Amino acid sequence: MQTPFMNMNFCVRTFGCQMNKHDSERISGMLEGLGGLMVETVEEADVLVYMTCCVREAADTRLYGQVASLKNVPLRDNSPLKKRIIAVGGCIGQRDGEELTKKLPHLDVVFGTHNLASLPRLLQGVIEEGGHQVEVLDASTSFPTELPTAREHSWAAWLPITIGCNNFCTYCIVPYVRGREKSRPIEDIVAEAERYVAAGVKEITLLGQNVNSYGRDLYGSPRFAQILDALDQTGIERLRFATSHPKDLSDEVIAKFGKLRSLMPALHLPAQSGSDAVLKAMNRRYTSAHYLQLIDKLRDACPDIALSTDIIVGFPGETEQDFEDTARLVDTVGYHQVFTFIYSKREGTPAAKMVDNTPHEVIQQRFDRLVDIVQKHAYEKNQLDLGRTVPVLVEGTSKRDNLLIAGKSPKNQTVHAPLPEGISANALAGSIVNVKVDEAKTWYLSGTIVDNG
C-alpha cells in the first residue's frame, strides 16, 4: 500500500515520564507501519516529532530552544519534502494547542495527549495542503494501546493500565493535560501481557499516573492487587510498576512483594515532602506518619526491597522547619534513590497562585543539603550488595566504557560488568546474567559475570 510516508525518515524526541515514552513508541509504530523509517538524528529526519512534558518549566524551555534551533538545520539530501515537518504532541501540545504555532511559526503540527492516532492524518495534511495542522481533544475515546508500537527494546515493554489522574495535587498539571482517570479492563491487560511473553519479553512495567487506584472507575473499588496476581501467572520474568500514590497503597498490594515470583523488590513511592503542613497544601491526602507506616509494612513484607521517591524542595510557603521535616523523613527511610526537584510553578495549577517570598538562594541551599543526605544513603544501600551475586537484565553496552555491559538488577540498580571474551554486548542484550558485585558506588554496582552456562 502506497502512503505519503514511504521513503520518509522520521525521528521522535521524548521529554518526561514513562507514559510519554510509551506514547512515543506508539507514534513510531504508526509511522513505521505506514512506511516511514525511524532515524536517530535530527539531521536525517524529514519529520521530527516532539513528545513533551509540562510538569516543570525546564521542559518548556528545552522544547522552545530545540524547535527554534531547527531553522538552522538543513533538510537532508534527497528528501521527498521541501521543508522538514515539525510536530509537537504530549502534554505541552495538549496544554497550549494553537498558541504554540504563534510562538513557533515554523512549527507545522500540534496534537494532544488524547489523539495520538490523529498524527498521520495531520502530517498528511501538511504534506498535501501546507500550513499548520492543529488538533487537541478534550478527552480520549480509546486507549493508546490500541495503536501499533515500535518498542525501544524487544525484551522490555511498557503496559499502561490506566490513563489520566483524579488526584489534583496542587502543584501538578497532569490531570489537566491527561484528563480524568480511566482504567482498562483486566482481560485486555492480561491479553497484552500474554502477547509480550509469547514474543520473548522479559520485563513488563505497568504504567499509570496512580496504579494503586486501578479499577475504581470500572469496578467500584481498586483491583490493582488482582492485576499483579494475573500478570504473575503469565510467566513474565520481571514485573514492575509506576507510579504509586501513597494514599492508595493497600496492605493487599504491599503483601504481593513477599509473595509473587515475578514482582521485583523495588518500589517508587513519591513522598514529595516530609512536612504535614506542606503535604496538606499539596493536597496529597496523607501524613508523614502514614507514609512511614507504609515503609515499615513494605520492609516487613520484603526486607530487601529497594525504595525510591520524589521530593520537591521549595514548595510555596515551605519553612525551615518544613524542610527539616522532609530531610528527617529522607534520612529515616534511607532510600536507594531519590529524585529531587526544586518547585517549578505551573500556570493553571492552584499552587501557581500561592505566594512565596523565600529567596532562591535559601531554596538552593536546602536542595543541596538534601542531596548530601540522599547520596549518603544511596551509597550505604548499595554497599549491602557488595560481594553478592545478582541477576542482571542486560540492556547493552555501558555508557561508561564500551568494553562493559550495563543492565538492571532486580532492585533496579544499574550494574556494569566486563564483556566475556568473544561475546558482544548486543549478543547479551535482553538476557539475564549473574554478576558477582565487587564494587558498589553511589549510583551503580560493578562486578564480574559468573555461572551463566
Secondary structure as GFF3:
##gff-version 3
##sequence-region A 1 453
A	DSSP	beta_strand	9	14	.	.	.	ID=ss1
A	DSSP	alpha_helix	18	33	.	.	.	ID=ss2
A	DSSP	beta_strand	37	38	.	.	.	ID=ss3
A	DSSP	beta_strand	47	52	.	.	.	ID=ss4
A	DSSP	alpha_helix	57	69	.	.	.	ID=ss5
A	DSSP	three_ten_helix	70	72	.	.	.	ID=ss6
A	DSSP	beta_strand	85	89	.	.	.	ID=ss7
A	DSSP	alpha_helix	90	96	.	.	.	ID=ss8
A	DSSP	alpha_helix	99	103	.	.	.	ID=ss9
A	DSSP	beta_strand	109	111	.	.	.	ID=ss10
A	DSSP	three_ten_helix	116	118	.	.	.	ID=ss11
A	DSSP	alpha_helix	119	129	.	.	.	ID=ss12
A	DSSP	beta_strand	133	135	.	.	.	ID=ss13
A	DSSP	three_ten_helix	144	146	.	.	.	ID=ss14
A	DSSP	beta_strand	156	160	.	.	.	ID=ss15
A	DSSP	beta_strand	162	163	.	.	.	ID=ss16
A	DSSP	alpha_helix	174	178	.	.	.	ID=ss17
A	DSSP	beta_strand	182	183	.	.	.	ID=ss18
A	DSSP	alpha_helix	186	198	.	.	.	ID=ss19
A	DSSP	beta_strand	203	207	.	.	.	ID=ss20
A	DSSP	three_ten_helix	211	213	.	.	.	ID=ss21
A	DSSP	alpha_helix	216	219	.	.	.	ID=ss22
A	DSSP	alpha_helix	224	232	.	.	.	ID=ss23
A	DSSP	beta_strand	238	242	.	.	.	ID=ss24
A	DSSP	three_ten_helix	246	248	.	.	.	ID=ss25
A	DSSP	alpha_helix	251	256	.	.	.	ID=ss26
A	DSSP	beta_strand	266	268	.	.	.	ID=ss27
A	DSSP	alpha_helix	276	282	.	.	.	ID=ss28
A	DSSP	alpha_helix	288	301	.	.	.	ID=ss29
A	DSSP	beta_strand	306	313	.	.	.	ID=ss30
A	DSSP	alpha_helix	320	333	.	.	.	ID=ss31
A	DSSP	beta_strand	337	342	.	.	.	ID=ss32
A	DSSP	three_ten_helix	350	353	.	.	.	ID=ss33
A	DSSP	alpha_helix	360	383	.	.	.	ID=ss34
A	DSSP	beta_strand	389	397	.	.	.	ID=ss35
A	DSSP	beta_strand	404	408	.	.	.	ID=ss36
A	DSSP	beta_strand	414	418	.	.	.	ID=ss37
A	DSSP	alpha_helix	425	428	.	.	.	ID=ss38
A	DSSP	beta_strand	432	440	.	.	.	ID=ss39
A	DSSP	beta_strand	444	450	.	.	.	ID=ss40
###
